[in-house]
Amino acid sequence: MWLGASAHAALPRPVARALLDAGVPLSSVAVIVQRAGEPVPLVSYQPRRPMTPASVIKLVTTLASLALLGRDYRWKTEAFLRGRLHDGRLDGDIVVKGHGDPKITVEQWQAFMASLRANGLTDIRGDLVLDRSDFSLPPHDPAAFDNEPQKPYNVGPDALLVNFKSVRLGFAANTLGTAIGIAMDPALPNVVLGGTLMPDATGACGNWRGDAGAVFLDSGETAAVHFNGQYRLDCGARDWYVALLDHPHYVQGMFTRFFNAAGGHFAGAVRDGRAPPHAVAFATLESPPLYDIVRDVNKLSNNVMASQLFLTLAAVSQPLPATPDKAAATIKRWLAKQKIAMPELVIRNGSGLSREDRVSARSLARLLAAADASEVRDEFASSLAVAAVDGTVQRRFQNGDVAGQALLKTGSLEGVRALAGYVIDGRGARWIVVAIVNDPHAARAQAALDMLVQWTFTNAQSPGPGH
């Protein structure tokens, strides 16, 4: 069963063999398997080695958020009037202040705009002023990480983040297959959609995005998307989510689009500013509770939502504005207070989308053990993806009896594969599993990591009565 000199230092033999067969040296791997509530691991391989964890670091961000903010914490986005309101007309500016809400959807934004109208605002003669001062952030280059600036996962955090700063491009052929319709949702006034796609009935769908010949022209204030390629009919209906504009001009587009759609009138400019001090909000948008947000962060591995959580920790515990350094310090103070030793921890943005993040398998196991014994145990565990059921592991473990019996957070970057979470064995005992691979061939290690989860379910035995 074991490969190595001793049980506690060794990897399960089939897992070790799978890694080696995939060309991944065991020196690139760190693993912990430990029953929750027990002090000694069943498997402990390079447990202290600092590793790049990718999105598994979200476990730190989300547990700290649940513990420090509370499961029912809600964010507010507020609108203030600066000027005289008479018969529905505002002779002045409207100020919208964000406090870091991680997930303002199109539907929620529509409701917010409708509340402005319901409260008596019809015509805004001034500008849209955005108060984004709760966060102070370094310049963000969405292309810096992987040269994919339109990918929504590369959107930077912002105190006033709306709809992940993204639009959905929908593609579908007409009933005769003679033309391809392209639609943008939401349709923003400062984003132009143009070009045509030629229908192609000759082959399988394949790389449909590449075939579309998309050109993105994005100045920050305005953007244009142009298509001049083909679309294979075998693709059926498809969606492509892209991030466009800078944060202020995206909010301006959303405000103009949905306030006017609600029956109001706004045609002003946008600029940054501050909400009037001690003023009463004219309208307020309240977020869903934190426990709902944490589910999205972990199950779907949403990077920008994780970064919003990370910065919120600083915003509520330290003098404003929140910064990444303040957020990291807040987490480390909380860990120290909880006596969760993570001495090597480096956390830059809370999401794992950083090559500088570091954590060991042992530290993550300690975090998971602390979560299992905490008051937020259920909320934290239910936020993890369920093997073969949902989230980032919905399509994994389909052929194993561990399906439905593992709660996991996964992580992947170029050169990194990781997973961490809980496996519930046949007797109902909960096992902590952490595995991190840092290697140029890390992508080949996924099957071996899945094998470790299955091995834990099948082979890790709960102690009998009296043990």
CORWO-V160925 format. One record per residue. N is the residue number from 1. RES is the residue in one small letter. BURIAL is I if it has 24 or more other C-alpha atoms within 12 Angstrom, else O. Layout:
# CORWO-V160925
n & res & burial
N & RES & BURIAL
N & RES & BURIAL
This chain:
# CORWO-V160925
n & res & burial
1 & m & O
2 & w & O
3 & l & O
4 & g & O
5 & a & O
6 & s & O
7 & a & O
8 & h & O
9 & a & O
10 & a & I
11 & l & I
12 & p & I
13 & r & O
14 & p & I
15 & v & I
16 & a & I
17 & r & I
18 & a & I
19 & l & I
20 & l & I
21 & d & O
22 & a & O
23 & g & O
24 & v & I
25 & p & O
26 & l & I
27 & s & O
28 & s & I
29 & v & I
30 & a & I
31 & v & I
32 & i & I
33 & v & I
34 & q & I
35 & r & I
36 & a & I
37 & g & O
38 & e & O
39 & p & O
40 & v & O
41 & p & I
42 & l & I
43 & v & I
44 & s & I
45 & y & I
46 & q & I
47 & p & I
48 & r & I
49 & r & I
50 & p & I
51 & m & I
52 & t & I
53 & p & I
54 & a & I
55 & s & I
56 & v & I
57 & i & I
58 & k & I
59 & l & I
60 & v & I
61 & t & I
62 & t & I
63 & l & I
64 & a & I
65 & s & I
66 & l & I
67 & a & I
68 & l & I
69 & l & I
70 & g & I
71 & r & I
72 & d & O
73 & y & I
74 & r & I
75 & w & I
76 & k & I
77 & t & I
78 & e & I
79 & a & I
80 & f & I
81 & l & I
82 & r & I
83 & g & O
84 & r & O
85 & l & O
86 & h & O
87 & d & O
88 & g & O
89 & r & I
90 & l & I
91 & d & O
92 & g & O
93 & d & I
94 & i & I
95 & v & I
96 & v & I
97 & k & I
98 & g & I
99 & h & I
100 & g & I
101 & d & I
102 & p & I
103 & k & I
104 & i & I
105 & t & I
106 & v & I
107 & e & O
108 & q & I
109 & w & I
110 & q & I
111 & a & I
112 & f & I
113 & m & I
114 & a & I
115 & s & I
116 & l & I
117 & r & I
118 & a & O
119 & n & O
120 & g & O
121 & l & I
122 & t & I
123 & d & I
124 & i & I
125 & r & I
126 & g & I
127 & d & I
128 & l & I
129 & v & I
130 & l & I
131 & d & I
132 & r & I
133 & s & I
134 & d & I
135 & f & I
136 & s & I
137 & l & I
138 & p & O
139 & p & O
140 & h & O
141 & d & O
142 & p & I
143 & a & O
144 & a & O
145 & f & O
146 & d & O
147 & n & O
148 & e & O
149 & p & I
150 & q & I
151 & k & I
152 & p & I
153 & y & I
154 & n & I
155 & v & I
156 & g & I
157 & p & I
158 & d & I
159 & a & I
160 & l & I
161 & l & I
162 & v & I
163 & n & I
164 & f & I
165 & k & I
166 & s & I
167 & v & I
168 & r & I
169 & l & I
170 & g & I
171 & f & I
172 & a & I
173 & a & I
174 & n & O
175 & t & O
176 & l & O
177 & g & O
178 & t & O
179 & a & O
180 & i & I
181 & g & I
182 & i & I
183 & a & I
184 & m & I
185 & d & I
186 & p & I
187 & a & I
188 & l & I
189 & p & I
190 & n & I
191 & v & I
192 & v & I
193 & l & I
194 & g & O
195 & g & O
196 & t & I
197 & l & I
198 & m & I
199 & p & I
200 & d & I
201 & a & O
202 & t & O
203 & g & O
204 & a & O
205 & c & O
206 & g & O
207 & n & O
208 & w & I
209 & r & I
210 & g & O
211 & d & O
212 & a & I
213 & g & O
214 & a & I
215 & v & O
216 & f & I
217 & l & O
218 & d & I
219 & s & O
220 & g & I
221 & e & I
222 & t & I
223 & a & I
224 & a & I
225 & v & I
226 & h & O
227 & f & I
228 & n & O
229 & g & O
230 & q & I
231 & y & I
232 & r & I
233 & l & I
234 & d & O
235 & c & I
236 & g & I
237 & a & O
238 & r & I
239 & d & O
240 & w & I
241 & y & I
242 & v & I
243 & a & I
244 & l & I
245 & l & I
246 & d & I
247 & h & I
248 & p & I
249 & h & I
250 & y & I
251 & v & I
252 & q & I
253 & g & I
254 & m & I
255 & f & I
256 & t & I
257 & r & I
258 & f & I
259 & f & I
260 & n & I
261 & a & O
262 & a & I
263 & g & O
264 & g & I
265 & h & I
266 & f & I
267 & a & O
268 & g & O
269 & a & I
270 & v & I
271 & r & I
272 & d & I
273 & g & I
274 & r & I
275 & a & I
276 & p & O
277 & p & O
278 & h & O
279 & a & O
280 & v & O
281 & a & I
282 & f & I
283 & a & I
284 & t & I
285 & l & I
286 & e & I
287 & s & I
288 & p & O
289 & p & I
290 & l & I
291 & y & I
292 & d & I
293 & i & I
294 & v & I
295 & r & I
296 & d & I
297 & v & I
298 & n & I
299 & k & I
300 & l & I
301 & s & I
302 & n & I
303 & n & I
304 & v & I
305 & m & I
306 & a & I
307 & s & I
308 & q & I
309 & l & I
310 & f & I
311 & l & I
312 & t & I
313 & l & I
314 & a & I
315 & a & I
316 & v & I
317 & s & I
318 & q & O
319 & p & O
320 & l & O
321 & p & I
322 & a & I
323 & t & I
324 & p & I
325 & d & I
326 & k & I
327 & a & I
328 & a & I
329 & a & I
330 & t & I
331 & i & I
332 & k & I
333 & r & O
334 & w & I
335 & l & I
336 & a & O
337 & k & O
338 & q & O
339 & k & O
340 & i & I
341 & a & I
342 & m & I
343 & p & O
344 & e & O
345 & l & I
346 & v & I
347 & i & I
348 & r & I
349 & n & I
350 & g & I
351 & s & I
352 & g & I
353 & l & I
354 & s & I
355 & r & I
356 & e & O
357 & d & I
358 & r & I
359 & v & I
360 & s & I
361 & a & I
362 & r & I
363 & s & I
364 & l & I
365 & a & I
366 & r & I
367 & l & I
368 & l & I
369 & a & I
370 & a & I
371 & a & I
372 & d & I
373 & a & O
374 & s & O
375 & e & O
376 & v & I
377 & r & I
378 & d & O
379 & e & I
380 & f & I
381 & a & I
382 & s & I
383 & s & I
384 & l & I
385 & a & I
386 & v & I
387 & a & I
388 & a & I
389 & v & O
390 & d & I
391 & g & I
392 & t & I
393 & v & I
394 & q & I
395 & r & O
396 & r & I
397 & f & I
398 & q & O
399 & n & O
400 & g & O
401 & d & I
402 & v & I
403 & a & I
404 & g & I
405 & q & I
406 & a & I
407 & l & I
408 & l & I
409 & k & I
410 & t & I
411 & g & I
412 & s & I
413 & l & I
414 & e & O
415 & g & I
416 & v & I
417 & r & I
418 & a & I
419 & l & I
420 & a & I
421 & g & I
422 & y & I
423 & v & I
424 & i & I
425 & d & I
426 & g & O
427 & r & O
428 & g & O
429 & a & I
430 & r & I
431 & w & I
432 & i & I
433 & v & I
434 & v & I
435 & a & I
436 & i & I
437 & v & I
438 & n & I
439 & d & I
440 & p & O
441 & h & I
442 & a & I
443 & a & I
444 & r & I
445 & a & I
446 & q & I
447 & a & I
448 & a & I
449 & l & I
450 & d & I
451 & m & I
452 & l & I
453 & v & I
454 & q & I
455 & w & I
456 & t & I
457 & f & I
458 & t & I
459 & n & I
460 & a & I
461 & q & O
462 & s & I
463 & p & O
464 & g & O
465 & p & O
466 & g & O
467 & h & O
